[in-house]
Structures are given as C-alpha cells and as structure tokens.
C-alpha cells in the first residue's frame, strides 16, 4: 500500500511526465497514461486555503497541478496516487528559479 508507481513500473521512470502504472479512463472517455505537473498560480494557492480540511486541499491542489478532475484522481491506483503525492510535494518545494524557462 505504500509503494509508488516508480517502485513497481518496469524500465526507466520519467519524473517530469510520469507514466501511470495503471492507465485510467478520463471523464471524456479517453485513456490517460501519464501526466505532467504545472506550477499553481497565486490564485490557486489562495483558493486552496479556502478548503476546510486536508483531504479537500490535497484533491484541489492535485487537480490544479495535473489537470485531472477529482473523479479522475479517485480512479488512480494507490501506487499512482502515492507517486503523484510524492512528486507533487517535491515539485511544490522547488524554488522559483526552477520554473523559469530555459534559454
């Protein structure tokens, strides 16, 4: 229950565009096999603070940074969820310079 997808997936694991261990069906019916993380805006972090409990905040920021809906997030396998949360925590702790475009 504590494993992440990167611990279970065969071959190279790409942290910048993680492949889901178990693909999910999107709300629109398409298969989703990976995701990318995007930095939240100031407005997003302000909205996150309006949620009353930790679970709601986690779902809100996870959805905002991945583009997955709440129902899509709930379809993730536990290893994929664990991987997302581990990566999201690392991602959100990066300094601002990390997000500047490379020239």
TIMI-544543 format. One record per residue (C-alpha): residue number from 1; z, x, y. Coordinates in steps of 0.25 Angstrom, whole numbers, plus 2048, in hexadecimal, padded with zeros to 3 digits. Layout:
<atoms>
NUM  Z  X  Y
...
</atoms>
This chain:
<atoms>
1  800  800  800
2  802  80C  809
3  7F5  813  806
4  7EA  813  811
5  7DB  812  80E
6  7D9  821  811
7  7E2  824  805
8  7DA  81B  7FC
9  7CC  81C  800
10  7C3  826  7F9
11  7BC  830  801
12  7BD  834  80F
13  7C4  82B  819
14  7C0  829  827
15  7CB  826  830
16  7C2  823  83C
17  7BB  818  835
18  7C3  815  828
19  7BD  80E  81C
20  7C5  803  817
21  7C9  805  809
22  7C6  7F6  806
23  7BC  7F0  810
24  7BF  7E3  816
25  7B7  7D7  81A
26  7B7  7D5  829
27  7B9  7C7  82F
28  7AA  7C7  831
29  7A8  7C9  822
30  7A3  7D7  823
31  7A9  7E2  81B
32  7B1  7EC  823
33  7B2  7FA  81C
34  7B8  802  828
35  7BE  802  836
36  7BF  80B  842
37  7CB  80B  84B
38  7C9  809  85A
39  7D4  80C  865
40  7DB  800  86A
41  7D9  7FC  879
42  7E5  7FB  882
43  7E3  7EC  882
44  7E4  7ED  873
45  7F1  7F4  873
46  7F7  7EA  87D
47  7F3  7DF  874
48  7F9  7E5  868
49  806  7E5  86F
50  806  7D6  871
51  807  7D4  862
52  815  7D1  85D
53  816  7D9  850
54  812  7E6  84A
55  808  7DF  840
56  801  7D8  84B
57  800  7E4  853
58  7FB  7EC  847
59  7F0  7E2  844
60  7EC  7E1  853
61  7EA  7F0  855
62  7E4  7F2  847
63  7D9  7E7  84A
64  7D7  7EC  858
65  7D5  7FB  853
66  7CC  7F7  847
67  7C5  7EA  84B
68  7CA  7E4  83F
69  7CF  7D6  840
70  7DD  7D2  83B
71  7D7  7CB  82F
72  7CF  7D8  82C
73  7DB  7E1  82D
74  7E2  7D8  824
75  7D7  7DA  81A
76  7D9  7E9  819
77  7DE  7EF  80D
78  7EC  7F5  80E
79  7E7  803  80D
80  7DC  800  818
81  7E7  7F9  821
82  7F0  805  81F
83  7E5  80F  822
84  7E2  807  82F
85  7F0  807  834
86  7F2  816  831
87  7E5  819  838
88  7E8  80F  844
89  7F5  816  846
90  7EF  823  847
91  7E3  81E  84F
92  7EC  818  85A
93  7F5  824  85B
94  7E9  82D  860
95  7E9  832  86E
96  7DF  82C  878
97  7D6  839  877
98  7D4  835  868
99  7CC  829  86D
100  7C3  830  877
101  7B4  830  873
102  7AF  83E  86F
103  7A5  844  878
</atoms>
